[in-house]
Amino acid sequence: MIYVFSNRNIENNNWLGDGFNSDGSDNIRVAKVGSDGMLNFYEEREDEKPPSLQVIEEVEATDKPCCIFIHGFNQDLEKNLRKCKEIESYGVNVIAFSWPSNPGPQRWWGKLKEYRSAQKNARRSTIALERFLISFLITIAQQ
């Protein structure tokens, strides 16, 4: 299985875009990648377990090892998911943290500006990444 934790915005009601979550760059969405490649988002509800705990329980039920994957610059979600599928082919569950690292433009003369924008996005994503990692440490410690 592939799970995605992300501070990206949502486009087309089922896909993560290249901008930040409209609720803020530190807010994380959690989704499971379906067999059709679509994202199935977990809802955060007070009467249910938090998404991070749901993911850990699902991963433990598969009895396969788990790999946490954090991509680098210039990665849209589609490219990120291709890498996740490659990692999954080694017989592991993949839990990815995906941040808006591909702010455009895609033309060769705009790459320096794009890289600088991506660096700023990486800095803005540090709180979300910290929350991602801490959610797993807390969840594992509670078990």
The first five atom37 places (N, CA, C, CB, O) and aatype in JSON, in Angstrom:
{
  "aatype": [12, 9, 18, 19, 13, 15, 2, 1, 2, 9, 6, 2, 2, 2, 17, 10, 7, 3, 7, 13, 2, 15, 3, 7, 15, 3, 2, 9, 1, 19, 0, 11, 19, 7, 15, 3, 7, 12, 10, 2, 13, 18, 6, 6, 1, 6, 3, 6, 11, 14, 14, 15, 10, 5, 19, 9, 6, 6, 19, 6, 0, 16, 3, 11, 14, 4, 4, 9, 13, 9, 8, 7, 13, 2, 5, 3, 10, 6, 11, 2, 10, 1, 11, 4, 11, 6, 9, 6, 15, 18, 7, 19, 2, 19, 9, 0, 13, 15, 17, 14, 15, 2, 14, 7, 14, 5, 1, 17, 17, 7, 11, 10, 11, 6, 18, 1, 15, 0, 5, 11, 2, 0, 1, 1, 15, 16, 9, 0, 10, 6, 1, 13, 10, 9, 15, 13, 10, 9, 16, 9, 0, 5, 5],
  "atom_mask": [
    [1, 1, 1, 1, 1],
    [1, 1, 1, 1, 1],
    [1, 1, 1, 1, 1],
    [1, 1, 1, 1, 1],
    [1, 1, 1, 1, 1],
    [1, 1, 1, 1, 1],
    [1, 1, 1, 1, 1],
    [1, 1, 1, 1, 1],
    [1, 1, 1, 1, 1],
    [1, 1, 1, 1, 1],
    [1, 1, 1, 1, 1],
    [1, 1, 1, 1, 1],
    [1, 1, 1, 1, 1],
    [1, 1, 1, 1, 1],
    [1, 1, 1, 1, 1],
    [1, 1, 1, 1, 1],
    [1, 1, 1, 0, 1],
    [1, 1, 1, 1, 1],
    [1, 1, 1, 0, 1],
    [1, 1, 1, 1, 1],
    [1, 1, 1, 1, 1],
    [1, 1, 1, 1, 1],
    [1, 1, 1, 1, 1],
    [1, 1, 1, 0, 1],
    [1, 1, 1, 1, 1],
    [1, 1, 1, 1, 1],
    [1, 1, 1, 1, 1],
    [1, 1, 1, 1, 1],
    [1, 1, 1, 1, 1],
    [1, 1, 1, 1, 1],
    [1, 1, 1, 1, 1],
    [1, 1, 1, 1, 1],
    [1, 1, 1, 1, 1],
    [1, 1, 1, 0, 1],
    [1, 1, 1, 1, 1],
    [1, 1, 1, 1, 1],
    [1, 1, 1, 0, 1],
    [1, 1, 1, 1, 1],
    [1, 1, 1, 1, 1],
    [1, 1, 1, 1, 1],
    [1, 1, 1, 1, 1],
    [1, 1, 1, 1, 1],
    [1, 1, 1, 1, 1],
    [1, 1, 1, 1, 1],
    [1, 1, 1, 1, 1],
    [1, 1, 1, 1, 1],
    [1, 1, 1, 1, 1],
    [1, 1, 1, 1, 1],
    [1, 1, 1, 1, 1],
    [1, 1, 1, 1, 1],
    [1, 1, 1, 1, 1],
    [1, 1, 1, 1, 1],
    [1, 1, 1, 1, 1],
    [1, 1, 1, 1, 1],
    [1, 1, 1, 1, 1],
    [1, 1, 1, 1, 1],
    [1, 1, 1, 1, 1],
    [1, 1, 1, 1, 1],
    [1, 1, 1, 1, 1],
    [1, 1, 1, 1, 1],
    [1, 1, 1, 1, 1],
    [1, 1, 1, 1, 1],
    [1, 1, 1, 1, 1],
    [1, 1, 1, 1, 1],
    [1, 1, 1, 1, 1],
    [1, 1, 1, 1, 1],
    [1, 1, 1, 1, 1],
    [1, 1, 1, 1, 1],
    [1, 1, 1, 1, 1],
    [1, 1, 1, 1, 1],
    [1, 1, 1, 1, 1],
    [1, 1, 1, 0, 1],
    [1, 1, 1, 1, 1],
    [1, 1, 1, 1, 1],
    [1, 1, 1, 1, 1],
    [1, 1, 1, 1, 1],
    [1, 1, 1, 1, 1],
    [1, 1, 1, 1, 1],
    [1, 1, 1, 1, 1],
    [1, 1, 1, 1, 1],
    [1, 1, 1, 1, 1],
    [1, 1, 1, 1, 1],
    [1, 1, 1, 1, 1],
    [1, 1, 1, 1, 1],
    [1, 1, 1, 1, 1],
    [1, 1, 1, 1, 1],
    [1, 1, 1, 1, 1],
    [1, 1, 1, 1, 1],
    [1, 1, 1, 1, 1],
    [1, 1, 1, 1, 1],
    [1, 1, 1, 0, 1],
    [1, 1, 1, 1, 1],
    [1, 1, 1, 1, 1],
    [1, 1, 1, 1, 1],
    [1, 1, 1, 1, 1],
    [1, 1, 1, 1, 1],
    [1, 1, 1, 1, 1],
    [1, 1, 1, 1, 1],
    [1, 1, 1, 1, 1],
    [1, 1, 1, 1, 1],
    [1, 1, 1, 1, 1],
    [1, 1, 1, 1, 1],
    [1, 1, 1, 1, 1],
    [1, 1, 1, 0, 1],
    [1, 1, 1, 1, 1],
    [1, 1, 1, 1, 1],
    [1, 1, 1, 1, 1],
    [1, 1, 1, 1, 1],
    [1, 1, 1, 1, 1],
    [1, 1, 1, 0, 1],
    [1, 1, 1, 1, 1],
    [1, 1, 1, 1, 1],
    [1, 1, 1, 1, 1],
    [1, 1, 1, 1, 1],
    [1, 1, 1, 1, 1],
    [1, 1, 1, 1, 1],
    [1, 1, 1, 1, 1],
    [1, 1, 1, 1, 1],
    [1, 1, 1, 1, 1],
    [1, 1, 1, 1, 1],
    [1, 1, 1, 1, 1],
    [1, 1, 1, 1, 1],
    [1, 1, 1, 1, 1],
    [1, 1, 1, 1, 1],
    [1, 1, 1, 1, 1],
    [1, 1, 1, 1, 1],
    [1, 1, 1, 1, 1],
    [1, 1, 1, 1, 1],
    [1, 1, 1, 1, 1],
    [1, 1, 1, 1, 1],
    [1, 1, 1, 1, 1],
    [1, 1, 1, 1, 1],
    [1, 1, 1, 1, 1],
    [1, 1, 1, 1, 1],
    [1, 1, 1, 1, 1],
    [1, 1, 1, 1, 1],
    [1, 1, 1, 1, 1],
    [1, 1, 1, 1, 1],
    [1, 1, 1, 1, 1],
    [1, 1, 1, 1, 1],
    [1, 1, 1, 1, 1],
    [1, 1, 1, 1, 1],
    [1, 1, 1, 1, 1]
  ],
  "atom_positions": [
    [[0.84, -1.19, 0.0], [0.0, 0.0, 0.0], [0.89, 1.25, 0.0], [-0.96, 0.0, 1.23], [2.02, 1.24, 0.48]],
    [[0.32, 2.3, -0.55], [0.98, 3.6, -0.56], [0.07, 4.59, 0.14], [1.33, 4.07, -2.02], [-1.12, 4.7, -0.18]],
    [[0.63, 5.31, 1.1], [-0.08, 6.35, 1.83], [0.65, 7.67, 1.6], [-0.18, 6.01, 3.35], [1.88, 7.7, 1.53]],
    [[-0.11, 8.75, 1.49], [0.48, 10.06, 1.27], [0.02, 11.02, 2.36], [0.11, 10.6, -0.14], [-1.18, 11.2, 2.58]],
    [[0.98, 11.62, 3.03], [0.73, 12.71, 3.97], [1.24, 13.96, 3.27], [1.45, 12.47, 5.38], [2.38, 13.99, 2.79]],
    [[0.41, 14.99, 3.2], [0.81, 16.14, 2.41], [0.23, 17.45, 2.92], [0.4, 15.95, 0.99], [-0.86, 17.5, 3.5]],
    [[1.0, 18.5, 2.71], [0.51, 19.86, 2.99], [0.18, 20.59, 1.69], [1.57, 20.66, 3.81], [0.14, 21.82, 1.65]],
    [[-0.07, 19.82, 0.62], [-0.45, 20.39, -0.68], [-1.94, 20.72, -0.71], [-0.1, 19.4, -1.83], [-2.72, 20.24, 0.11]],
    [[-2.32, 21.56, -1.67], [-3.73, 21.87, -1.9], [-4.4, 20.7, -2.63], [-3.88, 23.18, -2.71], [-3.73, 19.81, -3.14]],
    [[-5.73, 20.73, -2.66], [-6.47, 19.7, -3.39], [-6.97, 20.29, -4.7], [-7.66, 19.16, -2.54], [-7.52, 21.39, -4.73]],
    [[-6.76, 19.54, -5.78], [-7.29, 19.9, -7.1], [-8.18, 18.77, -7.57], [-6.14, 20.16, -8.12], [-7.91, 17.6, -7.31]],
    [[-9.23, 19.1, -8.25], [-10.15, 18.12, -8.84], [-10.73, 17.15, -7.8], [-9.44, 17.32, -9.92], [-11.04, 16.01, -8.13]],
    [[-10.87, 17.59, -6.56], [-11.49, 16.82, -5.48], [-10.81, 15.49, -5.14], [-12.9, 16.55, -5.82], [-11.23, 14.82, -4.21]],
    [[-9.79, 15.11, -5.86], [-9.18, 13.83, -5.57], [-7.69, 13.83, -5.87], [-9.85, 12.74, -6.36], [-7.09, 12.75, -5.91]],
    [[-7.09, 14.96, -6.07], [-5.69, 14.99, -6.45], [-5.01, 16.15, -5.75], [-5.52, 15.09, -7.97], [-5.64, 17.19, -5.53]],
    [[-3.77, 15.99, -5.41], [-3.03, 17.06, -4.74], [-2.31, 17.91, -5.76], [-2.04, 16.48, -3.72], [-1.68, 17.38, -6.68]],
    [[-2.4, 19.22, -5.6], [-1.78, 20.15, -6.55], [-0.38, 20.57, -6.13], [0.0, 0.0, 0.0], [0.24, 19.94, -5.28]],
    [[0.09, 21.63, -6.75], [1.45, 22.12, -6.5], [1.47, 23.36, -5.61], [2.14, 22.43, -7.8], [2.49, 24.02, -5.49]],
    [[0.34, 23.67, -4.98], [0.28, 24.77, -4.03], [0.1, 24.23, -2.63], [0.0, 0.0, 0.0], [0.01, 23.02, -2.43]],
    [[0.05, 25.14, -1.65], [-0.12, 24.74, -0.25], [-1.59, 24.5, 0.09], [0.46, 25.8, 0.69], [-2.48, 25.04, -0.56]],
    [[-1.81, 23.7, 1.09], [-3.13, 23.45, 1.66], [-3.8, 24.8, 1.93], [-3.04, 22.6, 2.96], [-3.16, 25.7, 2.48]],
    [[-5.05, 24.95, 1.55], [-5.74, 26.23, 1.74], [-5.92, 26.56, 3.21], [-7.09, 26.2, 1.05], [-6.17, 27.71, 3.55]],
    [[-5.8, 25.57, 4.1], [-5.89, 25.81, 5.54], [-4.55, 26.2, 6.15], [-6.42, 24.58, 6.24], [-4.47, 26.45, 7.35]],
    [[-3.49, 26.27, 5.34], [-2.17, 26.66, 5.81], [-1.12, 25.62, 5.49], [0.0, 0.0, 0.0], [-1.42, 24.43, 5.37]],
    [[0.11, 26.07, 5.34], [1.21, 25.19, 4.94], [1.57, 24.16, 6.0], [2.42, 26.01, 4.61], [2.29, 23.2, 5.71]],
    [[1.09, 24.35, 7.24], [1.41, 23.39, 8.3], [0.31, 22.34, 8.49], [1.65, 24.12, 9.6], [0.45, 21.45, 9.33]],
    [[-0.78, 22.43, 7.74], [-1.87, 21.46, 7.84], [-1.67, 20.31, 6.87], [-3.23, 22.14, 7.58], [-1.35, 20.51, 5.7]],
    [[-1.85, 19.11, 7.39], [-1.57, 17.89, 6.62], [-2.86, 17.16, 6.27], [-0.63, 16.96, 7.41], [-3.77, 17.04, 7.08]],
    [[-2.91, 16.7, 5.05], [-3.97, 15.79, 4.61], [-3.35, 14.39, 4.51], [-4.59, 16.25, 3.21], [-2.15, 14.25, 4.28]],
    [[-4.18, 13.37, 4.7], [-3.71, 11.99, 4.62], [-4.59, 11.24, 3.62], [-3.74, 11.31, 6.03], [-5.82, 11.33, 3.66]],
    [[-3.95, 10.5, 2.74], [-4.69, 9.73, 1.74], [-4.02, 8.39, 1.5], [-4.79, 10.52, 0.41], [-2.81, 8.22, 1.7]],
    [[-4.83, 7.44, 1.08], [-4.35, 6.12, 0.66], [-4.51, 6.09, -0.86], [-5.15, 4.93, 1.37], [-5.53, 6.52, -1.4]],
    [[-3.51, 5.57, -1.54], [-3.58, 5.47, -2.99], [-4.32, 4.18, -3.35], [-2.15, 5.49, -3.63], [-3.9, 3.08, -2.99]],
    [[-5.43, 4.34, -4.06], [-6.23, 3.2, -4.46], [-5.61, 2.45, -5.62], [0.0, 0.0, 0.0], [-4.66, 2.93, -6.24]],
    [[-6.14, 1.28, -5.92], [-5.63, 0.48, -7.04], [-5.81, 1.2, -8.37], [-6.32, -0.88, -7.08], [-5.12, 0.9, -9.34]],
    [[-6.76, 2.15, -8.42], [-6.99, 2.93, -9.63], [-6.09, 4.18, -9.71], [-8.45, 3.35, -9.71], [-6.18, 4.97, -10.64]],
    [[-5.2, 4.34, -8.7], [-4.29, 5.48, -8.66], [-4.9, 6.73, -8.05], [0.0, 0.0, 0.0], [-4.22, 7.75, -7.93]],
    [[-6.15, 6.67, -7.67], [-6.82, 7.83, -7.07], [-6.51, 7.88, -5.58], [-8.35, 7.77, -7.31], [-6.21, 6.86, -4.95]],
    [[-6.59, 9.08, -5.04], [-6.35, 9.26, -3.62], [-7.66, 9.17, -2.85], [-5.66, 10.62, -3.36], [-8.65, 9.8, -3.21]],
    [[-7.64, 8.38, -1.8], [-8.8, 8.26, -0.91], [-8.42, 8.93, 0.41], [-9.21, 6.74, -0.69], [-7.64, 8.39, 1.2]],
    [[-8.97, 10.11, 0.64], [-8.59, 10.92, 1.79], [-9.24, 10.43, 3.07], [-8.94, 12.36, 1.55], [-10.41, 10.05, 3.09]],
    [[-8.46, 10.46, 4.16], [-8.96, 10.15, 5.49], [-9.55, 11.44, 6.06], [-7.84, 9.56, 6.42], [-8.99, 12.52, 5.87]],
    [[-10.66, 11.3, 6.76], [-11.27, 12.45, 7.43], [-10.8, 12.47, 8.88], [-12.83, 12.4, 7.34], [-10.67, 11.43, 9.52]],
    [[-10.55, 13.67, 9.38], [-10.22, 13.8, 10.81], [-11.5, 14.08, 11.56], [-9.16, 14.92, 11.06], [-12.11, 15.14, 11.39]],
    [[-11.89, 13.13, 12.4], [-13.1, 13.29, 13.2], [-12.77, 13.0, 14.66], [-14.23, 12.35, 12.7], [-11.94, 12.15, 14.98]],
    [[-13.44, 13.73, 15.52], [-13.17, 13.55, 16.96], [-13.58, 12.19, 17.46], [-13.89, 14.61, 17.75], [-12.98, 11.68, 18.41]],
    [[-14.58, 11.57, 16.85], [-15.08, 10.28, 17.31], [-14.33, 9.09, 16.69], [-16.55, 10.16, 17.0], [-14.68, 7.94, 16.94]],
    [[-13.29, 9.37, 15.89], [-12.51, 8.31, 15.26], [-11.03, 8.45, 15.61], [-12.7, 8.33, 13.74], [-10.59, 9.48, 16.12]],
    [[-10.3, 7.41, 15.33], [-8.85, 7.45, 15.5], [-8.26, 8.46, 14.53], [-8.22, 6.04, 15.3], [-8.8, 8.65, 13.44]],
    [[-7.16, 9.11, 14.89], [-6.52, 10.03, 13.94], [-6.0, 9.26, 12.73], [-5.36, 10.81, 14.63], [-5.65, 8.09, 12.84]],
    [[-5.95, 9.93, 11.56], [-5.49, 9.25, 10.34], [-4.14, 8.56, 10.49], [-5.41, 10.24, 9.22], [-3.95, 7.47, 9.95]],
    [[-3.2, 9.16, 11.22], [-1.88, 8.52, 11.37], [-2.0, 7.17, 12.06], [-0.91, 9.43, 12.16], [-1.31, 6.22, 11.68]],
    [[-2.87, 7.06, 13.07], [-3.07, 5.78, 13.75], [-3.77, 4.79, 12.82], [-3.9, 5.99, 15.04], [-3.44, 3.6, 12.82]],
    [[-4.74, 5.26, 12.05], [-5.42, 4.38, 11.09], [-4.41, 3.81, 10.09], [-6.54, 5.14, 10.35], [-4.46, 2.62, 9.76]],
    [[-3.51, 4.65, 9.61], [-2.49, 4.21, 8.65], [-1.57, 3.17, 9.28], [-1.67, 5.41, 8.14], [-1.3, 2.13, 8.68]],
    [[-1.1, 3.44, 10.49], [-0.2, 2.49, 11.16], [-0.9, 1.16, 11.37], [0.29, 3.06, 12.51], [-0.29, 0.11, 11.15]],
    [[-2.15, 1.17, 11.78], [-2.88, -0.08, 11.98], [-3.04, -0.84, 10.66], [-4.27, 0.2, 12.6], [-2.91, -2.06, 10.62]],
    [[-3.32, -0.12, 9.59], [-3.46, -0.78, 8.29], [-2.12, -1.37, 7.83], [-3.98, 0.22, 7.24], [-2.08, -2.47, 7.28]],
    [[-1.04, -0.64, 8.06], [0.29, -1.12, 7.67], [0.66, -2.36, 8.48], [1.36, -0.02, 7.86], [1.18, -3.33, 7.94]],
    [[0.38, -2.33, 9.79], [0.69, -3.48, 10.63], [-0.12, -4.7, 10.22], [0.41, -3.15, 12.09], [0.37, -5.83, 10.33]],
    [[-1.34, -4.5, 9.74], [-2.19, -5.62, 9.34], [-1.66, -6.32, 8.09], [-3.61, -5.13, 9.08], [-1.99, -7.49, 7.86]],
    [[-0.85, -5.64, 7.3], [-0.32, -6.26, 6.08], [0.88, -7.15, 6.38], [0.08, -5.19, 5.08], [1.23, -8.0, 5.56]],
    [[1.5, -6.97, 7.51], [2.67, -7.77, 7.9], [3.85, -7.56, 6.95], [2.29, -9.24, 7.95], [4.7, -8.44, 6.82]],
    [[3.89, -6.41, 6.28], [5.02, -6.06, 5.41], [5.77, -4.89, 6.05], [4.53, -5.69, 3.95], [5.16, -4.09, 6.75]],
    [[7.08, -4.79, 5.81], [7.82, -3.65, 6.34], [7.3, -2.34, 5.75], [9.33, -3.8, 6.04], [6.54, -2.33, 4.77]],
    [[7.71, -1.27, 6.35], [7.25, 0.05, 5.95], [8.45, 0.94, 5.61], [6.39, 0.69, 7.05], [9.48, 0.89, 6.29]],
    [[8.3, 1.74, 4.58], [9.34, 2.69, 4.18], [8.73, 4.09, 4.19], [9.92, 2.34, 2.77], [7.68, 4.31, 3.59]],
    [[9.38, 5.01, 4.86], [8.95, 6.41, 4.84], [9.77, 7.11, 3.76], [9.13, 7.11, 6.24], [11.0, 7.02, 3.74]],
    [[9.07, 7.8, 2.86], [9.7, 8.44, 1.71], [9.37, 9.93, 1.7], [9.23, 7.78, 0.4], [8.21, 10.32, 1.76]],
    [[10.42, 10.74, 1.64], [10.27, 12.2, 1.52], [11.04, 12.61, 0.28], [10.8, 12.96, 2.81], [12.26, 12.42, 0.2]],
    [[10.34, 13.18, -0.69], [10.96, 13.52, -1.97], [11.72, 14.84, -1.9], [9.89, 13.59, -3.05], [11.64, 15.57, -0.91]],
    [[12.43, 15.14, -2.96], [13.2, 16.37, -3.07], [12.5, 17.41, -3.91], [0.0, 0.0, 0.0], [11.28, 17.41, -4.03]],
    [[13.29, 18.3, -4.51], [12.76, 19.39, -5.32], [12.19, 18.9, -6.64], [13.84, 20.41, -5.57], [12.53, 17.82, -7.13]],
    [[11.31, 19.72, -7.2], [10.77, 19.55, -8.55], [9.98, 18.25, -8.71], [11.89, 19.58, -9.56], [10.13, 17.54, -9.7]],
    [[9.15, 17.93, -7.72], [8.36, 16.7, -7.75], [6.87, 17.03, -7.68], [8.75, 15.77, -6.59], [6.37, 17.44, -6.63]],
    [[6.17, 16.85, -8.78], [4.72, 16.95, -8.68], [4.23, 15.62, -8.12], [4.06, 17.27, -10.09], [5.0, 14.67, -7.99]],
    [[2.95, 15.55, -7.78], [2.46, 14.35, -7.13], [2.56, 13.12, -8.03], [1.02, 14.55, -6.7], [2.85, 12.02, -7.55]],
    [[2.32, 13.29, -9.3], [2.39, 12.15, -10.22], [3.79, 11.52, -10.23], [2.0, 12.59, -11.65], [3.93, 10.3, -10.16]],
    [[4.8, 12.36, -10.31], [6.19, 11.86, -10.29], [6.5, 11.21, -8.94], [7.19, 13.02, -10.57], [7.17, 10.18, -8.87]],
    [[6.0, 11.83, -7.88], [6.2, 11.3, -6.53], [5.57, 9.92, -6.41], [5.61, 12.27, -5.49], [6.18, 9.01, -5.85]],
    [[4.36, 9.76, -6.92], [3.68, 8.46, -6.82], [4.37, 7.38, -7.66], [2.23, 8.59, -7.26], [4.37, 6.21, -7.28]],
    [[4.96, 7.77, -8.78], [5.72, 6.79, -9.57], [6.9, 6.25, -8.75], [6.24, 7.42, -10.9], [7.18, 5.06, -8.76]],
    [[7.57, 7.15, -8.03], [8.68, 6.71, -7.18], [8.18, 5.83, -6.04], [9.45, 7.92, -6.62], [8.82, 4.85, -5.67]],
    [[7.03, 6.19, -5.48], [6.45, 5.37, -4.41], [6.13, 3.97, -4.91], [5.18, 6.04, -3.85], [6.38, 2.99, -4.21]],
    [[5.58, 3.86, -6.12], [5.26, 2.55, -6.69], [6.53, 1.74, -6.92], [4.49, 2.7, -8.01], [6.54, 0.52, -6.72]],
    [[7.59, 2.4, -7.33], [8.87, 1.7, -7.5], [9.36, 1.16, -6.16], [9.94, 2.65, -8.12], [9.81, 0.02, -6.08]],
    [[9.28, 1.97, -5.12], [9.7, 1.53, -3.78], [8.81, 0.39, -3.31], [9.65, 2.7, -2.77], [9.29, -0.59, -2.75]],
    [[7.5, 0.51, -3.54], [6.55, -0.52, -3.13], [6.85, -1.86, -3.81], [5.11, -0.08, -3.46], [6.58, -2.92, -3.25]],
    [[7.42, -1.82, -5.01], [7.72, -3.05, -5.75], [8.75, -3.92, -5.03], [8.23, -2.71, -7.14], [8.92, -5.09, -5.37]],
    [[9.43, -3.37, -4.03], [10.39, -4.14, -3.24], [9.71, -4.88, -2.08], [11.47, -3.23, -2.69], [10.39, -5.47, -1.24]],
    [[8.37, -4.85, -2.05], [7.64, -5.61, -1.04], [7.42, -4.87, 0.25], [0.0, 0.0, 0.0], [7.3, -5.49, 1.31]],
    [[7.35, -3.55, 0.19], [7.13, -2.74, 1.4], [5.91, -1.85, 1.22], [8.38, -1.89, 1.71], [5.49, -1.55, 0.1]],
    [[5.34, -1.44, 2.34], [4.35, -0.37, 2.34], [5.11, 0.95, 2.28], [3.42, -0.44, 3.6], [6.19, 1.06, 2.87]],
    [[4.57, 1.92, 1.6], [5.23, 3.22, 1.47], [4.37, 4.29, 2.12], [5.51, 3.56, -0.01], [3.18, 4.42, 1.81]],
    [[4.98, 5.05, 3.01], [4.32, 6.21, 3.6], [5.13, 7.42, 3.16], [4.22, 6.11, 5.18], [6.28, 7.6, 3.57]],
    [[4.52, 8.23, 2.31], [5.23, 9.36, 1.71], [4.78, 10.68, 2.34], [5.0, 9.4, 0.2], [3.61, 10.86, 2.69]],
    [[5.73, 11.59, 2.48], [5.41, 12.97, 2.81], [5.65, 13.76, 1.53], [6.28, 13.53, 4.03], [6.76, 13.76, 0.99]],
    [[4.61, 14.43, 1.06], [4.7, 15.16, -0.2], [4.4, 16.64, 0.04], [3.72, 14.57, -1.25], [3.35, 17.0, 0.57]],
    [[5.34, 17.47, -0.35], [5.2, 18.91, -0.16], [5.24, 19.6, -1.53], [6.31, 19.47, 0.77], [5.73, 19.01, -2.49]],
    [[4.72, 20.83, -1.64], [4.66, 21.51, -2.93], [6.04, 21.97, -3.4], [3.72, 22.71, -2.86], [6.44, 23.11, -3.18]],
    [[6.75, 21.06, -4.04], [8.14, 21.31, -4.42], [8.32, 21.65, -5.89], [8.98, 20.1, -4.08], [9.45, 21.78, -6.36]],
    [[7.22, 21.79, -6.61], [7.28, 22.04, -8.04], [6.47, 23.3, -8.38], [6.76, 20.8, -8.84], [5.42, 23.2, -9.02]],
    [[6.94, 24.46, -7.94], [6.13, 25.68, -8.1], [6.12, 26.28, -9.5], [6.63, 26.7, -7.15], [5.47, 27.3, -9.72]],
    [[6.82, 25.65, -10.47], [6.84, 26.14, -11.85], [7.67, 27.4, -11.99], [0.0, 0.0, 0.0], [8.05, 27.96, -10.97]],
    [[7.96, 27.86, -13.14], [7.57, 27.37, -14.46], [8.44, 26.19, -14.89], [7.67, 28.5, -15.5], [9.45, 25.89, -14.27]],
    [[8.02, 25.53, -15.95], [8.73, 24.34, -16.42], [9.71, 24.63, -17.54], [7.74, 23.33, -16.88], [10.38, 23.71, -18.03]],
    [[9.82, 25.87, -17.96], [10.76, 26.21, -19.04], [12.18, 26.3, -18.48], [10.35, 27.55, -19.72], [12.37, 26.71, -17.33]],
    [[13.16, 25.93, -19.27], [14.54, 25.85, -18.79], [15.05, 27.18, -18.25], [15.45, 25.38, -19.9], [15.84, 27.18, -17.32]],
    [[14.62, 28.31, -18.81], [15.13, 29.6, -18.33], [14.49, 30.03, -17.01], [14.88, 30.67, -19.38], [14.95, 30.98, -16.38]],
    [[13.45, 29.33, -16.59], [12.82, 29.66, -15.32], [13.24, 28.76, -14.18], [0.0, 0.0, 0.0], [12.72, 28.89, -13.07]],
    [[14.18, 27.86, -14.41], [14.56, 26.88, -13.39], [15.17, 27.51, -12.15], [15.53, 25.9, -13.98], [14.9, 27.04, -11.04]],
    [[15.98, 28.55, -12.29], [16.59, 29.18, -11.11], [15.51, 29.79, -10.22], [17.61, 30.25, -11.52], [15.52, 29.62, -9.01]],
    [[14.58, 30.51, -10.83], [13.48, 31.1, -10.07], [12.64, 30.0, -9.42], [12.6, 31.99, -10.98], [12.24, 30.12, -8.26]],
    [[12.38, 28.94, -10.18], [11.61, 27.82, -9.65], [12.32, 27.19, -8.44], [11.38, 26.77, -10.75], [11.69, 26.88, -7.43]],
    [[13.62, 27.0, -8.56], [14.39, 26.4, -7.47], [14.32, 27.27, -6.22], [15.86, 26.18, -7.89], [14.16, 26.76, -5.11]],
    [[14.44, 28.59, -6.4], [14.35, 29.5, -5.24], [12.97, 29.43, -4.59], [14.66, 30.95, -5.66], [12.85, 29.43, -3.37]],
    [[11.93, 29.36, -5.42], [10.57, 29.21, -4.89], [10.43, 27.88, -4.15], [9.52, 29.32, -6.02], [9.81, 27.82, -3.09]],
    [[10.99, 26.83, -4.72], [10.93, 25.52, -4.08], [11.67, 25.53, -2.74], [11.53, 24.45, -5.01], [11.22, 24.89, -1.78]],
    [[12.78, 26.23, -2.66], [13.5, 26.35, -1.38], [12.62, 27.01, -0.33], [14.81, 27.16, -1.56], [12.58, 26.57, 0.82]],
    [[11.91, 28.06, -0.72], [11.0, 28.74, 0.22], [9.88, 27.79, 0.65], [10.39, 30.02, -0.42], [9.51, 27.74, 1.82]],
    [[9.35, 27.03, -0.31], [8.31, 26.06, 0.03], [8.82, 24.99, 0.98], [7.76, 25.41, -1.24], [8.09, 24.55, 1.86]],
    [[10.07, 24.58, 0.8], [10.65, 23.59, 1.71], [10.72, 24.15, 3.13], [12.07, 23.17, 1.23], [10.37, 23.46, 4.09]],
    [[11.16, 25.39, 3.26], [11.19, 26.01, 4.59], [9.78, 26.12, 5.18], [11.84, 27.41, 4.52], [9.59, 25.88, 6.37]],
    [[8.8, 26.49, 4.34], [7.42, 26.61, 4.82], [6.82, 25.25, 5.18], [6.55, 27.29, 3.75], [5.83, 25.19, 5.91]],
    [[7.4, 24.18, 4.69], [6.88, 22.83, 4.94], [7.49, 22.17, 6.16], [7.13, 21.96, 3.73], [7.1, 21.05, 6.5]],
    [[8.43, 22.82, 6.84], [9.12, 22.17, 7.96], [8.17, 21.82, 9.11], [10.22, 23.07, 8.48], [8.32, 20.76, 9.72]],
    [[7.2, 22.67, 9.41], [6.27, 22.37, 10.5], [5.41, 21.16, 10.12], [5.38, 23.59, 10.83], [5.17, 20.29, 10.96]],
    [[4.94, 21.12, 8.88], [4.13, 19.97, 8.43], [4.96, 18.69, 8.48], [3.6, 20.2, 6.99], [4.46, 17.64, 8.9]],
    [[6.22, 18.76, 8.06], [7.09, 17.57, 8.12], [7.3, 17.15, 9.57], [8.44, 17.86, 7.44], [7.27, 15.95, 9.88]],
    [[7.52, 18.09, 10.44], [7.68, 17.78, 11.86], [6.42, 17.1, 12.41], [8.01, 19.05, 12.67], [6.51, 16.12, 13.13]],
    [[5.25, 17.63, 12.07], [3.99, 17.03, 12.52], [3.84, 15.62, 11.98], [2.8, 17.89, 12.1], [3.37, 14.72, 12.68]],
    [[4.23, 15.42, 10.73], [4.18, 14.1, 10.1], [5.02, 13.11, 10.89], [4.67, 14.17, 8.64], [4.54, 12.03, 11.25]],
    [[6.26, 13.46, 11.17], [7.16, 12.55, 11.88], [6.72, 12.34, 13.33], [8.59, 13.09, 11.85], [6.75, 11.21, 13.83]],
    [[6.32, 13.4, 14.0], [5.9, 13.29, 15.39], [4.63, 12.44, 15.51], [5.66, 14.68, 16.0], [4.49, 11.67, 16.46]],
    [[3.71, 12.57, 14.56], [2.48, 11.78, 14.63], [2.8, 10.28, 14.64], [1.55, 12.11, 13.44], [2.13, 9.51, 15.31]],
    [[3.83, 9.89, 13.9], [4.2, 8.47, 13.9], [4.9, 8.08, 15.19], [5.09, 8.15, 12.71], [4.65, 7.0, 15.73]],
    [[5.77, 8.93, 15.69], [6.45, 8.61, 16.94], [5.47, 8.49, 18.09], [7.49, 9.67, 17.26], [5.58, 7.58, 18.91]],
    [[4.52, 9.41, 18.16], [3.52, 9.36, 19.24], [2.63, 8.13, 19.09], [2.64, 10.65, 19.24], [2.34, 7.44, 20.07]],
    [[2.2, 7.85, 17.87], [1.33, 6.71, 17.62], [2.04, 5.41, 17.98], [0.89, 6.68, 16.16], [1.45, 4.54, 18.62]],
    [[3.28, 5.28, 17.58], [4.04, 4.07, 17.89], [4.27, 3.95, 19.39], [5.38, 4.07, 17.15], [4.2, 2.85, 19.93]],
    [[4.55, 5.06, 20.07], [4.79, 5.03, 21.51], [3.53, 4.64, 22.27], [5.29, 6.38, 21.99], [3.62, 4.03, 23.34]],
    [[2.36, 4.99, 21.75], [1.1, 4.68, 22.44], [0.7, 3.22, 22.3], [-0.01, 5.56, 21.9], [-0.16, 2.74, 23.03]],
    [[1.33, 2.52, 21.38], [0.94, 1.11, 21.16], [1.68, 0.17, 22.07], [1.17, 0.7, 19.72], [1.47, -1.04, 22.02]]
  ]
}
